[in-house]
Amino acid sequence: MENGKKRRRVLLSSLIFGVCLAFLGSCGREEESGEIEYYDIESDVDTVFMQDRSREPKGMVLGMQYYQGEPVQLRSDWMEGDKVYLARTDGSREDLMEIPHAKSMHCYLDREGNVYCWEKAVGIVPDTDPVVWMYDSSGREVCRVNLEKGTVPQDICQTGDNRILLLLREGETEIPVLAEFDAGKGAVSRLDQVQLGKSWVSGYIAGGKEGLMFLQEEGGEGISEISLEDGTRNASQSFQGGSYVLGMNTAHMELEDFRVAEDGSVEILWANLENGRGVQEKLQLKEQEKTVLVIQTTYAGDIQWIREKIRDFNQQNDSYHLILQYLTTEAGADVGLLAEYGQMIAMQMGAGKGPDILVSYAFNFMDGVAEKGGFTDLAPYMAESGMKEEDYFPSAFSLWRDGEKIYTVNLSGIVKYDWLDGKALGVEEKPDIGTLLDALLAVEEPGNYNYLEVDTAANVLIELIQYTDDYCGLLDWEEGVCDFEGELFSKMLRAARRYGYTQEEFMKKPRDEGYDRPGLGGTTLITDIYVYEPLADMESQRIIPLLAEDGGPYCWADIMYTFAINANSAHKEGAWEFLSYMMSEEVQRTQSSPMTATNRAVCMEALEEEIRWLEKGNVMEKYVVKENTVEFIGWTRKDITEEKVAEFISMRDRAEPRDTKEFWRMKPIWQIIQEEAEAYFTGDRSIEEVADIITNRVQLYLDENR
């Protein structure tokens, strides 16, 4: 609300991110010498089918696979009707059979010459029936199997004992399931003993030496071997943690088949189904001769771009090689496992060890570590390398900072301010806290509204306490006193319960519940020139901005793109070399939304490029959520006025960084208040009991920490 002490979302509830496979399988072993040998995945791509460069399209690739130990493609030419033929890497061709509508099919050839196929449009084009056909080597239709409506075939393979297995995605749950194709019965039966994962898991299957190989492409990238008898799953090769990203060297190509070679290397077939190009990618572990730096976080599902930049850095740098370690990339994490992993990183750093660099969600666990000197002051490195603060917006250095000491750098800045709906609350200007609470408690049927957003009651309570720069007079650090037993705090508790969920309710509520409710306030994010609404436009709608005393908003570092160097790192120079690389204009320009870049020049360049694009008569169209409804809005050049651009830049420039010391100082108190207030929100204690306990606990803390 008023200054850097306020509007700082407590991060106690922010650990709702993925869980899964453990560490990098390629990260190293400790030798008797005490040194560690690090390995990373080396990718070697070899073209086995050349791209068809003729102007007239010849046909389609129906599938690419290993057949008789060699890469082959199943194809169908436009000039040959529905004929399907086998193409080999030496350029030879073998006619197989005719299949109705061949060019619309995905096809697979088994060892006996039978072909299995389904329409590529299943799951993409509505009302396309999920049917799997089998044709024998003469082209006779052996059977067709109708799958349950909504089921989508994903992949097919043949095992060592000649069983035909299908990887399917169920219609209702979207969970991947394994099934066996039985030609004799003309049916497909699920293998329920094999559990492949949750709805967001996707991948490919291939026959293994004894069971099934599963290549997972999301959530836990890598290959595992699965027993078809009992479903036991053993990791074979992880792709996590290193500089390799699945598909990074095969843009615009589809993964078609894979196998694990005798030497343990992984071979993957990729194809462009339209132009016919096919490649074989070989992945091998290679010992790193460069100095290895470890970068660590908890959840890496949202930082794909950073993983790609790590790859680029490793390819360009002759001295250092970064290895990324994390718990998972799966969405929908087990919070306990995630917290345990994050606390492990913090404990290692507290013991003088830990990674060289931290990034993204690892910071959720670093308060105590940072406060005790666990991060390297980056200001001297910035000065030595010529990096100037004035070339960046304040959000570039706002996550952890102590005066002139800078402990983090950030590539993408979130600048925002909260606002109140004057019409809904019946106020004309920013109300004092007492008036605001009375208005909140006077709203009829509060269950039909949110306060600022869908939130827990505990977080709403903290928002209300931070409404003024002196915490509404409830505590005074300088005097070392607090009092939560008055009417003001009682009203805060009642208002928080009215507009927020209990912790249990919040965790169990349906994902979309509450988002259709109008808010009595909200948050404006200053992210791009299109959706940003100037202050004059907001005020004309009786929207009351809650800005800092100088009229500026508040800034948060986008935690996904925030970095720090471990004070214990033996390779600080190399770590800074990576951070300065990430903060460069060259790298910041490659973000998906350069207008959010913390580098001023990159942001201005992106704005100017958008304006030039609009001046050519183009229209920017986006879906925007306004007053809990989704609108499709278009902007032309006349909508992006010079005044709007100037205010957009000014708001980013005037954004007030978080008061780091105050955040550290207050976080234990927020924890006490949230823990004890929950008993009122759940109905287990009265307001008077909760207020008394909070007062006693906070006073004790103040006495011990003055």
N, C-alpha and C positions, 0 to 999 in steps of 0.2 A: 503494500500500500504506500507508505510515505517515503521510506528510504531503504537502503540495502539490508536493514535488519528484518525487513518484512517481505512478504510475497515469496518466501523461500520454501517451496514444497518439501516437506520432510520426506526423506527417501525410505522411510521404514517399510512402506508397502510397495516398493517399486521392483521387487525381486520376482516378477512374474515372467520368467523366461525359461527357455528350453532345458532339457535334461537328456543324457544318454550315454553314448560310448565314452570310454575314458580317454587316455592320452594318446599322443602320437605314437604309432607303432614304429615310426622311423626315427625316433629321437636319440637313441644312443645306448651304449653300455659302458659300465665303469670297468676299467682295466686295473691291473695290479698296481700300476704306477700312480693311480688316483686320477689320471686324466680321463676325460670322457670323449669317446669318438661319436660324432654326430653324423647321422645319415639323413638324406632327403631324397625325395622321389625325382628321378630324372626322366623326362619325357622325350622320346624319340619318335617322330612321325614320318612314316614312309608311304608315299602314294602308290597304291596298288591298282587303282582304276583311274584312268585319266578323265578329266572333265570333257564332256562333249561340247566343243566350241562351234559346231555348225549352226547356222542361222535358223535352220528348220529343225524343230524339235523331233527327235527320233522316238521318244517314248518315255517310260517311267521305270525307275528302280522299284521293284516290288519288295525287295528285302536283300540284306547282305548278311552273310553268315560264314561260319567255318563249316566246310563240307569236305569229308575225306582228308581232314587235316589242313586244308588250304582255304584262304578267303575266296568266296565266290559271290556273285550277284545273280538274283533272279530278276529278269527284265521282261518287258513287253513293249514292242515297237508299235507306233501309231499306224504304220502302213501294213501291219500284219494281223489286224483284227485282235482276237483274244488269245493269240499264241503266247505261251510263256517259254522262255529259254534260259539256259544256264550260261553265264559269262564267267570265264576264268581269267586269271591275271596275265596269262600269256597271250591273250587276245582271242583265244578259241571260243567257240560257241557250240552248245548242245541243245537242240530243241527238245522240250519236255512234253508239253501237252497244251490243250486249249482249255481255258477256264472262263466261264461267262463273266463279263465285266472285269477282266483281268486288271486293267489299268487302275481300277479303284480299290484294288485289294492289297493287303499286306500278306506276303506268302512266306512259308518256311518249308524246306525240303529235308525229309528225314533220310536215314541211311539206306532204306529200302526203296527210295525213289518216290515215296508218297508225298503229296503236297497238302499242307494245311493253310487255310486262309480265312480272313475276315475283312470286312470293309473298313478302310481307313477312316471313314466318316463316323464310325461308331463313337459316341461320346462327344462328337463335335457338331454334327448336323442333327437337329432334332428329328425324332421319329425314324432314325436309322436303326433297324433291328440288330441286336447283338447275336449274330449267327456265326458259328465256326464250321467250315466245310472241310471235308477230307476227300482227296482224289488219289486214286492209286496211280502207279507209274504209267498206265495206259491212258490216263485221263478220265477214267470212269469215276463218277461220284460214288464214293463208298457210303458216306452218310453226311448229314448236316445236323448240328446240335444247336437248338435254340436256347440261349442263356436267359436267365431271369432279366426282366425289363430293367434297364438302368445299368446293368453290368457292362463293364468296358474291358475288352481284352487288352492287356498291356505288353505281354511278351510270351514266347513259347520256346521250349528247348526239348532235347532228347537226352535222357540219362544213359549211363553206361550199360544198364540192363534193358535199354530200348523202350523205356516208358516215356510217353509224351506228356509233358507237364505244361500247364498254362498259368501265367500270372494274370490275375483278374483284379479289377477294382470294383467293389460292390457298389450298387447304385445308391442305397440309402445312407450307409455309413461312410462310403468311400474308402473303406479299409482295404489294403491289398491282401488278397488271399491266394493260396496255391491250390490248384485243382489238377486232376489227371483226366486226360482225354481217353475214353474207352471206345475204340472203334467198333468192337464186337457188340456192345450194348447201345452204341449210338448215343452216348451220354457223357457228361462231364461231372465228376464227383470231387467235392472239396476234400482236401487233406487237412483236417482241422488240427492235427497234431503239430502242424507247422504254423507258428505265429510270426508274421513278418513285421508287424509294427502297427502304428496307429494311422489315422486317416491321412496325415501329411507325409507319410513315408512313401517313397517311390523308388523304383530301381528296375533291375533286369535279372534274368535267371539264365543259368547255363549248367550243363551237366558237369559234375565233378568226378574225381577218381572213384569215390564211393557213394557220395550223396549228391547234393545240389549246391551250386555256388550262387550266391546272391550278391549282386553289386548294388549297393545302396547309394543313391545320388543326392539325397537330402536328409538332413538330420544326423547322420553318422556316416559320412562318406567313406566308403571302403568296401572290401569284399569279405564275406564270411562264408563258411562251409556249414551246411545244414544237413542233419541226419533226417532222412525221410521216415525212419522208423519211429523215433520219439521226438523229433523236432529240435533236438539239441543243436545249438548254434555256437560255432567257434570262429573268432576273428582270424582271418587269414592275412589280410593286408589293409591297414588303415590309410586313408588319404588325408586324414586330419593332421593339422599341426605344422605341416611343411609349407613350402612355397608353391606346391602343385595344387591347382584347382581343376577338378574334373571338367574337361571340355575347353580348357583355356587355350589350347592350340588347335582346336577344331571348330572354329566359329561357323555358324550356318550349316552344321552337319548334325545328323541324328545318330545316336548310339544304337548300333544294330546287333552286335554280338560281342562276346568276350570269352577269354579262357585264361587259366593260370598255367604257365609253362613249367617244365620240369625244374628249371633253375629258380623257380619262385617268382619270376617276373610276371607281370600282368600284360596281356595283349588284348587290345580293344579295337573293334572294327567300327568305323564311322563312315557315314555316307551322306551325300547330298542327293536326295531322292529325285530331284528334278534334272540336274545336269549330269548325273551319273558318276561324279567324282567319288572315289572311295579311298580311305586311308587306313593303315594299320598303325596304331599307336602302341609303343612298348614302354612300360613303366618299370623302372628298376631302382632299387635303393643304391645310392652312391654316397660314399663317405665324403664329408665336406673338408676341403683343405683350407678354406677361408676361415677367419675368426667367426664363430657362431654366436649370435645374439638371440636370446629367447624373449619373445614378446608374449604376454599372457593376459587372458581375460577369462570370464566365466562362460558367457554365452556368445557364440560367434554367428548366430543366424542372421543378424542384421548388418553384418560388416563384410559382405561379399566384396564390395568395392575396395575396402582396405586390404583384403586378402589378395586381390589382383595387384594392388600397388606394392605389396610385399614381394610378389612375384617379379614385378618390373624392377624393383630395387635390387633384388638378388641377381637379376640378369645383367644389370648395368654396373654393379659395384664389384670391384676387383678385390676388395679387402674384407668385406663383411657379408655374412649370410644370415638372414633372419629366419627363425623358426617360430611359428605361431602355435601356442598351446592353449587349449580351452576344454571345457567339459563337454559341450554339446553345441549343435546348431539346430536342434529340434525345438519347435515352438511348443508351448504348453508344458513348461518344466515342472518338475517336482521341486517346490521351493526349498524343502529341507536339504536335498542333495546339492542344489545350487548354492545355498548358504554355506554348507559344509565346505564346498570347494573354494568359495571366496574367502572364507575364514582361514583355510589352509594357506592360501597365498599370503594373507596378512600375517599369519604366524611365521611363515618362512622369512618374510621381510623383517619382522620384528627380531628374528634370530640372526640377522645379518646375512641372509641368503635371499632367495627369491629370484624372479625374472629380471632381465635387464630393463625391460620396458613394460609398462602397463597400458592397457587400452580399454575403452568402453566400460562394460558393466563391472569390471574389477573394482572400479572406484566406489561402488556401493559399500565396500567393506574396508575402505582405507582411511576413514576419519582419524582414528587413533594413530595409525602409522604415519600419516602425513603430519599430524600435529607434533609428533615426536621426532621430526626430522627425517622421515623415511624417504622423502622425495628430494631430488637434486634441484638446487636453485638454477634455473635455466637462463637467468638474466646475463651472467657473464658469458655464456656460450652465444647468446643472441648478439651481444656487443662485439664479440670476437669475429662472428661470421657476418656482421653487418646487417642483421635483422633488426628493423626499427619498429617500435610499437605503433608509431603514427601511420605506418603503412597498413595497419590492420584495424578492424573494429574492436571495441572493448571486449566483445564476447570471445575473442581469440585467446584471452588469458584470464578468464573470469572464474574458472571452476575452483582452483586453489591458488590463492595469492596472499602475500603478506607485505603490504607496502610495495617497495621496490623489488622484492623477491617474487619471482614467478616460478611456479612449480608445475604448471601444465600448459600445454598448447592445444588449440582446438581449431579444426578446419571448417566447421559448419556451425554458425551461431544461431541460437534460438532467442529472438528478442520478442518480448510479449508484455502486455499489461492486462490487468483484470478490469472489469467494468460492472456497473450495476444498472439494472433496467429501471429507470426512474418512473416510467408509466406503471409497471407492475407493482412497484413498491410504494407508489404514491408520494414520491419526493421529487423536488425540482433541482436540487444540487446535492453534492456529496454530503451525506448525513453523518453526524457523529455516531459513535458506536452504540450509544443507548437508543437513538432514533432508529438505527438500522435493525437492532435486535427487536424492538417493538414492531417494526414493519414486518420482519420475518415471522414473528409469532402471531401476527394478526391475519396473515394470509389464510384464507379458507381452503380446506382440503390440500394441505401441504404435500401430501403424497403424490399430487399431480405435477409437482415442480421439483427441479433441482435448485441448489443454491448457485454455484458457479458451474458445476459439472456433475456427472455421475460419480459419487465418491463415498468413502466410508464416513461414518459420523465422526470418528476420531480425527480424520483429516479436515473435515469441515470445522471442527472445534479449533484446531491449530490455525486455520485460516482466519477465524474470527479473532483469536487472541492477537494475531499479528496485524490487525487492522490499523493500529497506530504504532508510531515508532517507539513508544514506551510500553508496548504490550498491554495497552488499555489500562495501565496502572496496576496490573495484577502482581507484578514483581519488579524489584529495583535492584539491579546487580550492584550498583555503587553503594547503596545503603545496606545491601545484604538482607533484604526482607521481602516477603511475599504474603499475599492474602487472597485466597480463592474462595472464601466463605461468604462473600457478599452477594447481593442480588444480581450484579452484573454477570458474574460467572455462572450463576444459576440460570440466567436467561441464555447464556451461551450454550450450556449443556442442553437445554430444552430445544433450542434452535438447531443444534447439531444433530440431535436425534430425529428431529422432524425431517431433515433434508439429507440424511446420510444413512447408509447401511451399517449394521454391525459387521465386525470382521468376518464372522461365519456367514452371514447373509451375502456379503460381497463375494466371497469365494464360491458360494453355491449358486448364485443367481445366474440365469441364462445370459449368455455373452452379450446379447443386444438389449437386455432389459434396461429400461430407464432412459435410453438415448432419444426416445421420442417425446420426452417430457420437456416443456419449455423451461428455461432457466431464469431465475430472478437476477442473474448476473451471468458473466461468461468471461472468456479469455480471447483476446485478439492476438494472433501470431503474426509477426511481421516477417513474412517469408518470401513473398514475391510481389511484384508491382501490380499484379492483376487483382488478387483477392484482398490486398490491403485497402482498408477504408480510412480515408483521412479523418482527423479528429473532428473537423467541422461537420462532416457527413454523419458521424456518430452522434454528435451533440444535437443535431437537428432531429434525430429520432428519440431524443431524451435518454440517450445512453450516456452514463456518467463514467468517464475514464478514471481509473484509480492509478495515477501516475506518481512519480517521485516529486519531491519538492521543486525541482528545477523543470518539471514538465516532461521529463523523459521517462521511457519505459524501463523495464528491468531485463537483464540478459542472463541467459543460462548457456553454458557450453552444451552443445549437442553431445551427450555423453558417448554416443556411438563413435564419434570422431575425435575423442580427446585422448591425449598421450601424456605420460610422465616417465621420468627416468628414475629407477631405483637408486637411492643414495649408496647402496651396497654394491652396485654394479662395478665390475672390474674393467668394463669397456664403455665408459661414459662418452668418450669421443666418438666411438662408432654408433652408439645409441643416438647421440645428437645429430650425427650425419644423417641418420634415417629421419629423425623428427624435422630437421631443416629441409630435407627433401620433400616431406609431406606438406610442409607449410609453404613451399614454393608456389609461385604463380602457375608454373607448368602443371603441377599436380592438382592444385585447387581448381584449375580450369576444367579438369576432367570429371568433376562431380556431376551427378545427375541433375542437380539444380544449382548452377554457379551463382545465382542471385543470393543464395544463402552462404556463400563463401565468406570467411572472415577476412580474407585479403581484399582491401578496398578496391584495388585496381581490377581484380577479377570480377567483383560485383558490378562495378561501374561499366566494365566492358560488356557484361551480360545484359545490363539494362539498355545500353546503347544499341546492342545487337537486336534486342526485342523491338525497340522503337523503329529501327530501320526496316525490320520485317513488317511491322504494322503500317509503315508509310507506303509500302508497296500494295496496300489494299487488303492485306490479310486480316483475318479475324481470329483471335484466340478464344477458343471455347472450352469451358471446363464445367464439371459438375461441382457445385458448391453447396454446402449445408448452411442454410439461413433459417433461423427461427425453427429449427428441428424439421425442416423440410429440405429436400434435395432439389436444387434448381439448376438448370442448364443455362449458363450465362455466357454471353459473347462480349468481347471487348474489342473496340476498334481504336485507331490512333487517337481520335478525339477524346476517348475516355482516359487516356494516360496523359494528363496535363503536366506541364512543367512544374506546377505547384505540387502535384501529387508525387512526382519523382523526387523533388527537393525534400519534401517531408519524409518520404520513405528513407532516404539517405540520412537525414537529420535524426530520425528516430533510432536508426542503427548506430549512429555516431554518439548520441546522447544517452544511450542505454547504460544503466548503472550496473556494474558488476556486483556479484554477491559479496557481502562482507564475510570473508572467509573465517576470520577469527570469531565473529559473532555466531556464525553457523556452527563452528566447532563447540563454542561455549554453550549454545542453546540446545544442541541435539540431545544430550542426556536429560534435560528438563522436558523436552517434547516427548521423549520416551516414557518418562514417569507419568506425564499427564495422559498420554494415550493409553498406557497400560491400565491405569486406575479408572479412567473415565469409561472404559469398556464395560465395567460392572454396572454402571448406570444405564448404558445403552442396551444391555441385555436384560435389564430389569432385576438384577441380582442385588443392587444396593440403591439406596435413596440418594438424591442430590446432596443432602446434608452429609451423609456418610462419605461419599466420594470426595466432596469438597474438603472435608476435614483431613482425609488421608493424603490427598494431593498437597494440601498446605503443609502438613507435617513432613512429608517426604522431600518436597522441593526446598523447604526451609533447612532441613538437615543437609541437603546437598549444597545449598548456598553457604551454610556455615563451614562446611568442610572444604570448600573450593574458593573462598574469598582470597 
